[in-house]
């Protein structure tokens, strides 16, 4: 595409995998630890690309998303952010206004250029979404599947942790109202608040995150 040309996001080809293939040996709802089942390898062995507009409402296909949590090594605080309440700038209206501590996006065909497209997508999303100087190699925690929501039914999360020495990480996106490091206790408080809406995948990731940080 010419530089500056508008690209219709629904025309972009994204990575998908057949639901039946992905869950052939084991289905789960919620979280599945990485050591129990290697869904990452199933995805890498069987993925293909479809136009996003064709699969956004087709649960027979799962769209893999590399979903990464950023942790400060010293404080063990977690990067969290709140999307803007106004959906005027936000292209995924189903998530507008919500809190999240995961960064992720669809895996595009360009991500294949760097070997493992799941990790390539993760690195691309981090560079696009936040200002972060450096971070350690990503660690895979497990997988997220939520078939109880419209968004979740067509997506499948590969949950990663990234540790950084950076004292501050800032969101780049104008759709983000606030972003910064919060403690596990603060994330728990937001999760339990009746006034705060939290992205479902972030809620699902809380228990494995606690375990990884030794907060149980």
Residue pairs with C-beta under 8 A, 6 or more apart in sequence:
1 7
8 53
9 52
9 91
10 51
10 52
10 53
10 56
11 51
11 52
11 53
12 51
12 52
12 106
12 108
13 49
13 50
13 51
13 52
13 108
13 109
14 49
14 50
14 51
14 52
14 55
14 63
14 106
14 107
14 108
15 43
15 47
15 48
15 49
15 63
15 64
15 106
15 107
15 108
15 111
15 117
16 47
16 48
16 49
16 50
16 55
16 61
16 62
16 63
16 64
17 42
17 43
17 46
17 47
17 48
17 61
17 62
17 64
17 156
18 46
18 60
18 61
18 62
19 59
19 60
19 61
19 62
20 60
21 42
21 46
22 39
22 42
22 43
22 46
22 62
22 156
24 42
25 37
26 32
26 36
26 37
28 37
28 143
28 145
29 145
29 146
29 147
29 148
30 144
30 145
30 146
30 204
31 142
31 143
31 144
31 159
31 204
31 205
31 207
31 208
32 39
32 142
32 143
32 145
33 141
33 142
33 208
34 40
34 140
34 141
34 142
34 143
36 142
37 143
39 143
39 156
39 158
40 118
40 140
40 143
40 158
43 64
43 118
43 156
43 158
44 116
44 117
44 118
47 64
47 117
49 109
50 61
52 63
52 106
55 61
55 63
55 154
56 154
57 154
58 154
59 147
59 153
59 154
61 154
62 154
62 155
62 156
63 106
63 107
63 154
63 155
63 156
64 107
64 118
64 155
64 156
64 157
64 158
65 104
65 105
65 106
65 107
65 155
65 156
65 157
65 158
66 104
66 105
66 107
66 118
66 119
66 121
66 122
66 125
66 157
66 158
66 160
67 102
67 103
67 104
67 144
67 157
67 158
67 159
67 160
67 201
67 205
68 102
68 103
68 104
68 122
68 125
68 126
68 138
68 159
68 160
68 161
68 162
69 78
69 79
69 101
69 102
69 103
69 141
69 159
69 160
69 161
69 162
69 205
69 209
70 78
70 79
70 103
70 126
70 130
70 132
70 135
70 162
70 164
70 169
71 77
71 78
71 79
71 161
71 162
71 163
71 164
71 213
72 78
72 79
72 163
72 164
72 165
72 166
72 167
72 181
73 163
73 164
73 165
74 165
75 181
75 183
76 183
76 184
76 213
77 181
77 182
77 183
77 184
78 101
78 181
78 182
78 183
78 184
78 187
78 209
79 101
79 103
79 130
79 169
79 179
79 180
79 181
79 182
80 99
80 100
80 101
80 179
80 180
80 181
80 182
80 186
80 187
80 190
81 99
81 100
81 101
81 171
81 176
81 177
81 178
81 179
81 180
82 97
82 98
82 99
82 100
82 176
82 177
82 178
82 179
83 90
83 95
83 96
83 97
83 98
83 99
83 100
83 175
83 176
83 177
84 90
84 96
84 97
84 174
84 175
84 176
84 177
85 96
85 97
85 177
86 96
87 93
87 96
87 97
89 174
89 175
90 96
90 175
92 151
94 150
94 151
95 151
95 199
97 197
98 197
98 198
98 199
99 190
99 196
99 197
99 198
99 199
99 202
100 198
100 199
100 201
100 202
101 182
101 187
101 202
101 205
101 209
102 157
102 159
102 199
102 201
102 202
102 205
103 125
103 126
103 129
103 130
104 121
104 122
104 125
104 157
105 121
105 124
105 125
105 128
105 129
106 121
107 117
107 118
107 121
108 121
110 124
111 117
111 118
111 120
111 121
111 124
112 120
113 120
114 120
114 123
118 158
119 138
122 138
122 160
126 132
126 135
126 162
128 172
129 171
129 172
129 173
130 169
130 170
130 171
130 172
130 179
131 169
131 170
131 171
131 172
132 164
132 166
132 169
133 164
133 166
134 164
134 165
134 166
135 162
135 163
135 164
135 166
136 162
136 163
136 164
138 160
138 161
138 162
139 160
139 161
139 162
139 163
140 158
140 159
140 160
141 159
141 160
141 161
141 205
141 208
141 209
141 212
142 159
142 208
143 156
143 157
143 158
143 159
144 156
144 157
144 158
144 159
144 201
144 204
144 205
145 152
145 156
145 157
146 152
146 153
146 200
146 201
146 204
147 153
148 200
149 200
151 200
152 200
152 201
157 201
159 205
159 208
161 209
161 212
168 180
168 181
169 179
169 180
169 181
170 179
170 180
171 179
182 190
184 209
184 210
184 213
184 215
187 206
188 206
190 196
190 198
191 198
191 202
191 203
191 206
209 215
210 216
